[in-house]
Amino acid sequence: MSAPLLLNAAAQGAARSEAFGRLLQAALDTWHKLVEMVMTQPVLKWALIAMAMVLLGGRIRSTLPTLGGLMRFFGNLGLMVALLATLAGLVDLSALGISSASLPEGLRQFLPAAEGEPVVEGKETRIPLARDGHFWVKAQVNGVPVRFLVDTGATLTTLSPDAAREVGVVSRRTNRRIELRTANGSSTGEIVVLKELRAGNIAARRIEAVIAPGIGETNVLGMNFLTQLEGWRVEGKVMVLVPHHPVASPSTASTSEAG
């Protein structure tokens, strides 16, 4: 075989190898995305496990009828739970007079979190991305519920004047002042100290905040809160907050030590 033909065959072989490598990499990327999707979607994960139990139970039912029947029963029961959880996520339960707290724990844990509702998983507090593309979190200031926009570009946590009044923070002439620049122009903010700010399993005590008259009704959770954590990160459409010392979430608040 002549040299040009050998070179041509080698080039074709290299091209095929490169194409196969790209195809394999694409398949691996797709597999990783599927695994990630399953692991981050508890209802889907539950449904796949239930389907596997139904299929496996059907396969062994002829030889092990009791075990196969039990696996199929619990698998079908799991599929029903997954279906109910999916429907509960699509339907506004409160409009039907149903509270999620009244549902069994086994079903409630698979419900999607309400917008801004922090989800505590182990040591982490996870905040889902809202429909507007921002991270909102329902927190508590001095025991009073307050909704915050998490803003990593904000140095200080800020409260609207109305929210400050609701949480019992009063204006004093001795409080430090700070000049603010907002979309509505310049204004003077007042630096105060909050006794406690809780979000999920995180509690920050004696944290500074600014009463900002120029931000409308928006309250902002700034970096002076985030930097007190062990760490924070964004995973896809979820912001993950990791405190040094987790405490009970506001719904089950206790006298644990601050994070």
Phi, psi and omega in degrees: 000134183288163182299317179300320180294320178298317179296321180294317179295320179295321180294320178294320178297319179295321179295319179295319179296319179295318179296319178296320179297318178295320179295318179295319179295319178296320178295318179295319178297318179296318179297316180297320179294321178295316179297317179297319180296317180295318183290334181263359178241094186299325180294316179296317179299316179298317181295320179294320177296317180296319178297320179296322178295319179297314182294316180293321178298322178294325181289323185263001185296329182290327181263326179234077188300321182293309180296317179298318179296319178295319179296319178293322180297310181289329175295315177295323177297319177297321177296322177295320178297317179297320178295316179296319179296321178295315179296322180295328178285335180270336184255139176285100184296326182295330178292338179265005181077021181249127176264140179297332179293338180276352180278155177300147181302323180298331177269323186296329183291343180263356180288144176292146181291144175293155184300123180087353181278116180291142179248122180267121177232104183065237180273351188260150167249125185247131183244116181286149177291132181280169182296335181275004178086008179244163176262112176251143180224137175271112183243185175227129175246118183054034178086000182254130180297132178219135179265127183242147166267123178280117185233105180288351177267356180264130180289315184244153172287138182233149177236143172287157179304321180295316179296322179298318179294321182295325182270000175086020177270122184255152178278134178228148180293338180279349180292145178291149179251155179214138179278129182244145173242117182237179178297337181266008180111192181272148177206167180255123178261163183238123182275126180233170178244123179272134179299316181203138174232119182243139173213115183063236180258025182247135176227120176248126182247147181055051181258138180284146176214161180247128170278109189249107182289346186261012184254010180069228181261004184277131173252139188241131174264111188260188185291336179293343171273313184295326183286350176278352183275163172294327177180164175209153182201168176243123177246098181064248182254025181226132171265129183250124178248131182238108180280161174292316183228095181299145176238175177295141178296159182307328182289338178231041188302139176228190181261031179296165181283158185291157179268000000 
